[in-house]
Amino acid sequence: MEKPPVHELQSQFLDFLKSRNALENLLNTFQGVVVVLDPQFRIVFFNRTAEEVTGYTQTEVQGMNLADLFLPFEEKKGVKDIFEQLLSLGLPNRYRNPWITRWGEMRYFEWSNTVIRDDEGKVAFVIGMGMDVTEKEETLRTSQVMRERFERVFRTNPLGIALVSGDSLTINDCNERFAAMLETPRSQLIGKDLVTLGMLETPYRFQELVYRHARFGNSLTEERALTTATGKTFHGRIALEPMDLMNEPMLVLTLQDVTSYVQVEYRLKQISADLGRKVKESSAAYETVRRELQAEVGRRRALELSSRRLLDIIWEAGEAIAITDARGWVVYLNKSARGLLGLDEHTPIAQHRSTLYEKYKNHPIVVEKILPALHQDGLWRGELDWDPGTGEPVYLSMTILAHHDENGEVQNFSLIAHDITEEKRATEAIKREFQREKEEAVLRSYLFSATSHQFRTPLSAILSSTELLETYGQKWDWDKVSQHLHRIKTAAQQMNVLLEDILKVLRLETAREPLRVQPVDLRNLFRECADAVKNALDPQRKIFLECEEQHPTLLSDSDLLWQVLENLLTNAIKYSSPQTWVYATIRPVESGYQIQIRDEGMGVPPDEIPLVFEPFYRASNTVGIPGSGLGLMIVRKALERIHGTIDFSSELNHGSVVSITLPHLPQPL
């Protein structure tokens, strides 16, 4: 679209402001963005705040169509419709939309628009006043993503889960599985406390157990009989895990129906008691046995039938059940136990005569907890982590019973195990996600705090030179004025470099998009990056590259590799004399390549080498050399994303050596 002459637009606007000569100064002092448009959506006026936020000056944008310059493609039609409606109705309106700045950054503004009419009542101009709400928008978006992730884990979990207030012990929310287990609608459970629902004895009992378990880093787990809304009773395993959720003290409660597990345990105890009683009865006098032989045969047949039924129940039970002899040799495995050990249903146990006891007898938990409990009480109950040979641990809730003969000697052990791996992983996934979000928030807070400190020096230089120019600018000669103008320019450039480095750190720290893995020619990439850095800092600097392969090709992300090389070459040139060389080598290593960059510069004092990767840290011998102190931090963050490593060594007044190792990354399918 052809731009109308700038002087024509300025003339129209100045004529309109003749009776309002203070309006332009007022708009320039407004803290928000102010834009004046003509009815053709062209920019007539652009206040100072708008220039600072967008990176464009008023001279550059005057006469340009606002939609073509600032609006994303998908926003253009909607904003133009709002503008046409404003022209036709003439009433002030408010709306929010994004702009694209000169640097490609997306900024969000909340607008309040007003129509200005001429003497004939026609629309002459539209004044738009906007407030930058980008940080608020990003905060809302981050919060929404966190809530959506937690909601997916929470709603789709196969376990019964409820969120409980850490103060009142009332249920704030629960998933459908939790409500189904209690046969109560979710809406009726919310607001109920755990004591009323029968999940805790008293609030004081809860406080005592929670603090005791939290001290040792374990969750609170209890088993108790629970009653549903319809009067049905089941045995539930309740686990409470303290968690800081959305900055509020909360508890994650998981509920699992272990009725069948308890029933099997109870039946096994009955069998053990019955067997002991029968053994005692069988020691009666021979004559008594003969007289009651026929009745005993009948009773034994009934017992055999009952035992077969019980074995069928045990075979099909969802819990893994194993029976061993006194030495620990396995004599029986049900279907679930065979699946856990990787055995099919028909493989004879005799083909696998390895013993569980021999394998685990020296394990600390066996020596310190299980064996003492079995000797004292004949029962141990707890949790174990077990490696089935796949590399992924399986977490089991286990009960072990010792069965004795009439003389008190152990004859058998029975083991009942329930897989609680998914429950553990679900809880750990929630904790890891919130911990990562918390760490990112701490980093952003630290960077913003440190940035304000780093900006003080260049801002002070700009303010002091500006005040001197305002006071003595008319009296000084041009050399004096030029000296202060150069000082202002240098300070502004320092602030710009600092801002760009901070944005790079934040983008690397909070990156969500996947890596763009592709074949990268390291030799060509290094040469292109070296030319770019030389042109920016010292075009005459000599860089020697030694490469063992003609075209060393690495599967990685070229953008992140560029950031690493750019910062390392910038440091090598900036902190060494112009007469020295920079030396680099590229050589293949196992599973990737190694790049080494060596300079002959000032080096780093030995006691400061461990600090070079800290944000905003600069060595004590770099005073007077511009820099942000974030270069090596950017290198480390970029290498972490592409699974690379870095080794830094330096000798004072002799230079520094940086070696980075870059592995091949798997290409996406």
VOKOL-933599 format. One line per 10 residues: their letters; for each residue x, y, z of C-alpha. Coordinates in steps of 0.05 Angstrom, whole numbers, plus 5000, padded with zeros to 4 digits. Each point is the difference from the previous one (the first is absolute). Example, Ala and Ser with C-alpha at 12.3 -4.5 7.8 and 13.67 -1.06 7.14 Angstrom:
! VOKOL-933599
as = 5246 4910 5156  5027 5069 4987
END
This chain:
! VOKOL-933599
mekppvhelq = 5000 5000 5000  5029 5068 4980  5016 5046 5058  4972 5071 4997  5050 5057 5009  5021 5005 5073  4996 5076 4999  4928 4996 4978  4981 4956 5060  5039 5044 5048
sqfldflksr = 4966 5062 4973  4930 4969 5009  5016 4980 5072  5033 5066 5019  4941 5040 4971  4953 4958 5042  5042 5012 5063  5005 5076 4993  4950 5011 5055  5031 4943 5042
nalenllntf = 5074 5017 4999  5012 4964 5066  4970 4934 4976  5062 4973 4966  5044 5013 5062  4947 4967 5043  4998 4938 4955  5076 4994 5002  4999 4999 5076  4947 4945 5003
qgvvvvldpq = 5031 4937 5030  4963 4955 4950  5002 4994 4924  4962 5056 4963  4986 4994 4925  4959 5050 4958  4970 4971 4936  4963 5032 4941  4936 4967 4974  5042 4959 4951
frivffnrta = 5035 4965 5059  5065 5037 4986  5046 5023 5056  5000 5076 5011  5032 5004 5069  5043 4953 5042  5019 5019 5071  5068 4987 5033  4976 4940 5039  4977 4968 4935
eevtgytqte = 5069 5012 4970  5034 4967 5060  4955 4939 5001  4998 4986 4924  5070 5023 4980  4973 5045 4945  5004 5076 4999  4942 5046 4983  5035 5021 4935  5004 4927 4978
vqgmnladlf = 4928 4982 5012  4964 5065 4980  4953 4985 4941  5008 4924 5007  4939 4955 5006  4999 4976 5073  4975 4930 4982  5055 4988 4948  5055 5023 5048  4982 4972 5068
lpfeekkgvk = 4943 4949 4999  5008 4925 4992  4965 4973 4939  4945 4964 5039  4984 5065 5039  4993 5048 4941  4928 4986 4980  4973 5002 5071  5035 5065 5018  4978 5033 4935
difeqllslg = 4928 4980 5014  5005 5032 5069  5029 5063 4968  4944 5004 4948  4948 4991 5054  5034 5057 5040  4997 5046 4938  4926 4984 4987  4975 5005 5072  5049 5053 5026
lpnryrnpwi = 4998 4970 5070  5062 4985 5042  5018 4927 5004  5050 4953 5034  5034 4936 4977  5066 4961 5005  5046 4976 4944  5073 4984 4986  5052 5041 4962  5065 4977 4967
trwgemryfe = 5058 5046 5019  5060 5017 4957  5038 4942 5033  4946 4949 4984  4977 4998 5072  4925 4990 5013  4973 5053 5049  4927 5002 5025  4963 5067 5010  4933 5018 5031
wsntvirdde = 4970 5057 4958  4951 5057 5015  4981 5036 4936  4966 5068 4990  4974 5034 4937  5018 5073 4986  4953 5038 4952  5012 5063 4959  4956 5062 4998  4953 4966 4950
gkvafvigmg = 4989 4941 5046  5040 4952 4958  5051 4952 5029  5068 5033 4995  5044 4956 5043  4998 4941 5047  5042 5002 5063  5020 4933 5028  5030 4994 5070  5030 4932 5018
mdvtekeetl = 5031 4970 5062  5053 4945 4992  4971 4937 5034  5051 4950 4971  5027 4976 5067  4928 4992 5026  4982 4960 4938  5061 4955 5007  4985 4989 5074  4928 4980 4984
rtsqvmrerf = 5023 4954 4944  5052 4966 5045  4949 4991 5055  4950 4971 4951  5051 4950 4973  5018 4977 5071  4927 4991 5018  4985 4962 4936  5058 4952 5011  4981 4987 5072
ervfrtnplg = 4926 4992 4979  5019 4946 4948  5040 4960 5051  4947 5010 5053  4938 4982 4958  5028 4941 4961  5036 4964 5057  4973 4929 5012  5008 5010 5075  4950 5037 5043
ialvsgdslt = 5032 5068 5013  4976 5060 5041  5031 5068 5015  4993 5015 5074  5010 5066 5036  5061 4997 5046  4965 5042 5053  4928 4977 5004  5009 4929 4972  4941 5012 4953
indcnerfaa = 4997 4974 4929  5010 5055 4948  4993 4955 4939  5002 4927 4981  4999 4958 4936  4944 4955 4977  5035 4936 5023  5002 5027 5072  4926 5018 4998  4982 4932 4970
mletprsqli = 5037 4962 5055  4959 5037 5053  4937 4996 4957  4989 5074 5011  4995 5056 4947  5061 5044 4996  4959 5062 5016  4979 4970 5067  5071 4980 5019  5029 5069 4990
gkdlvtlgml = 5002 5037 5067  4996 4936 5042  5056 4989 5050  5040 4934 5005  4977 4986 5072  4926 5003 4980  5014 4952 4942  5034 4951 5048  5069 5006 4967  5033 5029 5062
etpyrfqelv = 4985 4987 5074  5011 5072 5024  5034 5062 4972  5053 4995 5055  5018 4929 4979  5009 5026 4929  5046 5058 5021  5043 4954 5042  5009 4949 4943  5009 5051 4945
yrharfgnsl = 5056 5038 5035  5035 4935 5021  4998 4973 4929  5018 5066 4967  5062 5004 5043  5027 4936 4968  4975 5016 4930  4947 4945 4997  4926 5004 4985  4948 4982 5052
teeralttat = 4968 4933 4984  4945 4966 5040  4950 4945 4988  4930 5002 5029  4928 4977 4988  4959 5051 4962  4925 5004 4989  4969 5026 4935  4938 5042 4993  4959 4937 4987
gktfhgrial = 5025 4966 5063  5049 4953 4966  5065 4990 5038  5068 4991 4968  5072 5000 5024  5038 5061 4974  5073 5019 4998  5007 5075 5011  5063 5038 4982  5010 5073 5017
epmdlmnepm = 5056 5040 4968  5013 5073 5023  5009 5046 4940  5006 5075 4987  4946 5006 4945  4988 5069 4967  5036 5033 5060  4950 4968 5047  5016 4944 5052  4962 4941 4972
lvltlqdvts = 4999 4924 5009  4994 4950 4943  4958 4941 5024  5000 4935 4961  4948 4946 5016  5006 4927 4979  4951 4943 5012  5041 4943 5030  4941 4959 5024  5019 4938 4962
yvqveyrlkq = 5072 5006 5024  4977 5004 5073  4951 4942 4989  5055 4956 4972  5045 5019 5058  4945 4983 5050  4986 4934 4966  5073 4980 5001  5002 5013 5074  4938 4957 5009
isadlgrkvk = 5032 4944 4960  5063 5006 5043  4958 4996 5064  4959 4941 4972  5062 4962 4980  5030 5009 5070  4936 4976 5032  4996 4939 4954  5071 4981 5016  4985 5001 5074
essaayetvr = 4936 4960 4990  5038 4948 4959  5045 4985 5060  4942 4972 5040  5000 4928 5022  4999 4947 4946  4935 4970 5026  4965 5067 4996  5024 5009 4929  4973 4931 4980
relqaevgrr = 4932 5015 5030  4995 5067 4965  5035 4978 4936  4938 4999 4957  4978 5069 5024  5070 5026 4991  5001 4975 4928  4938 5040 4987  5027 5061 5032  5065 4994 4961
ralelssrrl = 4963 4994 4935  4961 5063 5016  5065 5034 5019  5032 4978 4935  4942 5028 4960  5005 5065 5039  5076 5003 4989  4991 4990 4926  4950 5057 4998  5047 5043 5039
ldiiweagea = 5058 4983 4954  4957 5021 4941  4986 5066 5034  5074 5009 5015  5020 4982 4929  4954 5053 4970  5014 5054 5053  5024 5067 4973  5056 5002 5052  5064 4960 4989
iaitdargwv = 5002 4942 5049  5060 4954 5011  5012 4944 5051  5071 4977 5018  5027 4947 5046  5041 5017 5062  5064 5006 4958  4968 5051 4953  4990 4953 4941  4939 5018 4960
vylnksargl = 4947 4945 5001  4940 5039 4973  4986 5061 4956  4931 5024 4980  4984 5030 4932  5017 5072 5020  5066 4980 5032  5020 4962 4937  4985 5061 4958  5042 5044 5046
lgldehtpia = 5059 4951 4993  4992 4991 4925  4976 4928 5003  4941 4971 4961  4943 4963 5035  5025 4930 4980  5074 5002 5016  5016 4953 5059  5031 5033 5060  5052 4944 5003
qhrstlyeky = 5033 5030 4937  5016 5063 5038  5029 4975 5066  5033 5066 5018  4980 5026 5068  4974 5069 5018  5031 4994 5069  5070 4986 4973  4994 5058 4952  4977 5052 5051
knhpivveki = 5023 4972 5068  5054 5054 5007  4955 5057 4978  4998 5054 5056  4924 5000 5005  4999 4924 5006  5053 4999 5054  4976 5061 5039  4924 4996 4993  4970 4937 4968
lpalhqdglw = 5037 4945 5038  4993 5032 5069  4925 5011 4989  4989 4928 4976  5037 4971 5059  4963 5043 5050  4929 5007 4971  4999 4950 4942  4979 5058 4955  5033 5057 4961
rgeldwdpgt = 4964 5053 4958  5032 5056 4961  5023 5026 4932  5058 4976 4956  5030 5022 4935  5018 4941 4954  5037 4996 4934  4969 4948 4953  5060 5005 4953  4970 5052 4954
gepvylsmti = 5038 5059 5030  4936 5031 5026  4987 4989 5075  4933 4973 5022  4972 5023 5067  4963 4947 5041  4957 5003 5062  5016 4933 5033  4978 4957 5057  5041 4939 5023
lahhdengev = 4972 4947 5048  5039 4946 5036  4963 4934 5010  5023 4957 5059  4989 4927 5019  4977 4976 5068  5070 5005 5027  5006 5073 4979  5047 4986 4942  4991 5039 4935
qnfsliahdi = 4973 4954 4946  4981 5050 4945  4999 5073 4982  4944 5032 4959  5011 5066 4964  4944 5045 4975  5021 5058 4955  4960 5056 4967  5030 5043 4944  4996 5074 5020
teekrateai = 5048 5025 4946  4949 5043 4965  4979 5032 5065  5073 5017 5015  5014 5026 4930  4938 5043 4999  5020 5034 5066  5072 5009 4977  4978 5029 4932  4957 5053 5036
krefqrekee = 5057 5018 5047  5052 5004 4944  4955 5045 4957  4987 5049 5056  5073 5000 5021  5022 5017 4929  4950 5057 4996  5024 5026 5067  5073 4998 4978  4983 5038 4936
avlrsylfsa = 4963 5053 5040  5061 5008 5047  5047 5009 4940  4954 5052 4968  4995 5038 5066  5076 4999 5009  5012 5024 4928  4951 5057 5006  5030 5021 5068  5072 4995 4973
tshqfrtpls = 4981 5037 4936  4976 5061 5039  5068 5002 5034  5038 4992 4935  4961 5056 4966  5019 5051 5053  5070 5016 4973  4980 5013 4926  4936 5036 5022  5041 5045 5046
ailsstelle = 5047 5016 4943  4942 5017 4953  4966 5044 5053  5062 5037 5020  5022 5015 4928  4929 5021 4982  4997 5048 5059  5068 5030 4981  4978 5009 4928  4936 5034 5022
tygqkwdwdk = 5039 5048 5045  5063 5014 4960  4984 4974 4930  4993 5070 4971  5067 5023 5030  5044 4940 4984  5037 4989 4934  4980 4942 4955  5057 4954 5026  4974 5005 5071
vsqhlhrikt = 4928 4988 4978  5022 4942 4956  5037 4969 5059  4936 4997 5042  4958 4977 4941  5049 4942 4990  4994 4985 5074  4924 4996 4995  5005 4955 4938  5049 4953 5034
aaqqmnvlle = 4956 4994 5062  4939 4986 4956  5038 4946 4962  5021 4967 5066  4927 4998 5023  4979 4971 4932  5053 4944 5004  4979 4985 5072  4927 4996 4981  5014 4953 4941
dilkvlrlet = 5042 4954 5044  4946 4998 5054  4947 4982 4948  5044 4944 4974  5008 4972 5071  4925 5002 5012  4984 4968 4933  5049 4944 5014  4975 4989 5071  4926 5000 4984
areplrvqpv = 5003 4967 4931  4941 4955 4985  5005 4989 4925  5037 4938 4976  5071 5002 4973  5008 5008 4925  5048 4942 4990  5032 4997 4931  5068 4985 4969  5048 5059 5013
dlrnlfreca = 5066 5010 4964  5043 5024 5060  5055 5026 4955  4954 5045 4960  4962 5022 5062  5064 5018 5036  5026 5042 4941  4934 5037 4993  4997 5015 5074  5073 5021 5003
davknaldpq = 4990 5049 4941  4939 5030 5035  5037 5010 5066  5062 5029 4966  4958 5050 4960  4966 5022 5064  5063 5005 5044  5066 4999 4961  4999 4986 4924  5076 4993 4999
rkifleceeq = 5004 4947 5053  5031 4933 4978  4964 4935 5018  5034 4934 4983  4954 4939 4993  5027 4928 4999  4949 4948 4979  5015 4925 4994  4942 4988 4952  4980 5036 4937
hptllsdsdl = 4926 5005 5019  4990 4982 5074  4925 4990 5005  4963 4999 5067  4927 4985 5013  4980 5059 5044  4964 5068 5003  5038 5051 4958  4970 5061 5035  5024 4977 5069
lwqvlenllt = 5069 4981 4971  5005 5070 4970  4986 5032 5069  5055 4957 5032  5052 5016 4946  4981 5074 4997  5011 5011 5075  5065 4959 5003  5031 5036 4940  4976 5068 5026
naikysspqt = 5036 4987 5067  5063 4975 4965  5005 5064 4957  4976 5050 5051  5047 4978 5056  5064 4994 4958  5047 5048 4964  4984 5017 4927  5069 4975 4980  4988 4929 5027
wvyatirpve = 4967 4941 4965  4940 4959 5020  5009 4925 4990  4944 4949 4991  4997 4925 4986  4942 4954 4981  5011 4925 5010  4955 4939 5004  4989 4965 5067  4957 4943 5022
sgyqiqirde = 4927 5013 4982  5014 5072 4975  5052 5055 4992  5045 5043 5044  5014 5074 4985  5057 5035 5036  5012 5076 4998  5065 5029 5027  5021 5074 5006  5064 5035 5022
gmgvppdeip = 4964 5053 5042  5000 5025 5071  4973 4935 5030  4961 4993 5065  5029 5002 5071  5003 4929 5028  4954 5013 5059  4946 5029 4954  4996 4942 4950  4944 4963 5039
lvfepfyras = 4957 5063 4995  5003 5013 4925  4933 4965 4986  4962 5040 5053  4951 5053 4972  5027 5071 4995  5069 4979 5026  5060 5033 4966  5072 4987 5017  5037 5053 5040
ntvgipgsgl = 5049 5014 4944  4946 5018 4948  4986 5070 5026  4990 5048 4941  4981 4945 4951  4925 5001 4984  4959 4937 5014  4938 4975 5035  5029 4943 5041  4950 4951 4970
glmivrkale = 5038 4971 4941  5025 4935 5032  4934 4990 5036  4965 5003 4932  5052 4949 4974  4986 4953 5058  4924 5005 4993  5003 4988 4925  5046 4940 5010  4952 4971 5052
rihgtidfss = 4944 5001 4948  5041 4961 4948  5032 4955 5054  5070 5029 4990  5055 5011 5052  5052 5056 5010  5069 5001 5030  5033 5068 5016  5073 5011 5019  5040 5065 5003
elnhgsvvsi = 5069 5027 5018  5007 5072 5021  5033 5043 4945  5007 4939 4954  4928 4988 4976  4942 4952 5008  4980 4933 4970  4927 4978 4992  4982 4929 4979  4928 4981 4984
tlphlpqpl = 4977 4929 4985  4938 4993 4956  4963 4933 4993  4956 4980 4942  4926 5011 5017  4946 4952 4977  4960 5027 4941  4924 5007 5011  4957 4950 4964
END
